[in-house]
Amino acid sequence: MKPIISTETQQEALIAAKATQKPGQTKEQTKLIAQGIEKGIAEYKKLQKAKARERDKARKQQLRAKSRTVNDIDDLEDSDDTLESQSQFTTATWIAITLLLLSWAGFAAYFFRA
C-alpha cells in the first residue's frame, strides 16, 4: 500500500530538490531527488503524528488518573457522611425507643397506681 502524498508536500519536495540541484543535473535526477524528499517528509509527518497520539494518550491517562483520584476521595467523603448519618440514625432510633419505653412504663405506673 503506497501512502498518498499531498500536493503541498510534493511542491515542498520539488522546491527543496531544485534548491540543491547541481550544475549538469538532469530533470529526471532532480525528480528522483524530489521523490526521496517527499518520502522523507511523509515519514517525518507520520512519526510526528504517532508522537502526538502517544502524547495525547499519556495526557488522557493522566486526566483519567486524576479524575479517579478525585472520585475516590469524593467516594470516601460520601461513605464517611453515610456512616455518620447511619450512626446518627441508629442513635436517634435508640433514643426514640428509650423514650417510648419510658412513656409506657410511666403510663403503666400511673394506671396500676390508681
N, C-alpha and C positions, 0 to 999 in steps of 0.2 A: 504494500500500500504506500503510494507516494504521497507525502504531505503536500497540501495545497499552499503555495507561497503567494502572498498578496502582491498586487502590482506595485504597491508602495515599497515593499521590501525589494522587489526586482529593480525598481528605479534607483533605490539607495545603493544596491549592489553594483549596478551599472555605472553610477557616478563614481563610486569608490574604485572600480576597476579602471575607468578612464583616467582617474586621478593618478593612479600608479602605473599607467601604461608607459612602456619603454619605447624608445625610437625603434622603428622597424618591426614592431609587434603587429601581427595581423588582427583583423576584426574577429576572426574565429578564435584566436588565442584570448583576446580580450573578453569575448563572450564566455569562454570556458572559465576564465578567472572570475567573471561576474557570477556564474553559476556556483562556483565554490564559495564565493562570498555570501550568496543567497542561502546556501546550506548552512553556513556558519551563523548567519543572522537567525535563521529558523531554529537552529539548535539552541542558540542563546535564549531566544524567546521562550522555547519550550522549557528550558531549565529555570528561567525566571518564573514562569507560570507554576512549575512544580514547587519551587521555593515559596511562592506566595501561598499556594494551597497548604503547604506544611505550616507556614506561619499562622494562617487562618485557623487550621485545625488546633494548633497549640493554643491560640488565643481563645477559641471556643471551649477547649478543655479547661483552661484556667477559669473562664467565666462559669462553667458548669460546676467546677470545684468550689468556687466562691459561693455560688447560689446554694449548693448542697450544704456548705458550712453554715450559711445564714439560715437555711431551712432547718438544719439540725438544731441550731441554737434556738430558733423560734419554737420548734417542737419540744425542746427541753423546757423552755419557759412555759409553754402551754401545758405540758404534763405537770409541771410544778404547780401551776394555777389549778389544774384539775385535782391534784392530790390535796391541795389546801381546801378547795371547795368541797371535796368529798369528806375530809376530816371535819370541816365546819358543819356539813350536813349531818354527819354522824353525831357530832356534839349537840347540835340543835335537836336532833331526834331524841337523844338520851335525856336532854333537859325537858322536852315535851312529855316523854313517857313518865319521868320522875314527877313532874307537876300533876299529871293525870292521876298517878297512883296516890300522891299525897291528897289530892282533892277527894278521891274515892274514900281514902282512909278517914279523912275529916268528915265526910258525909256519913260514913258507917258509924263513926264515933258519935256523931250528933243523933243519928237515927236510933241507935241502941241505947243511948243515954236517956232519951226521953220516954 
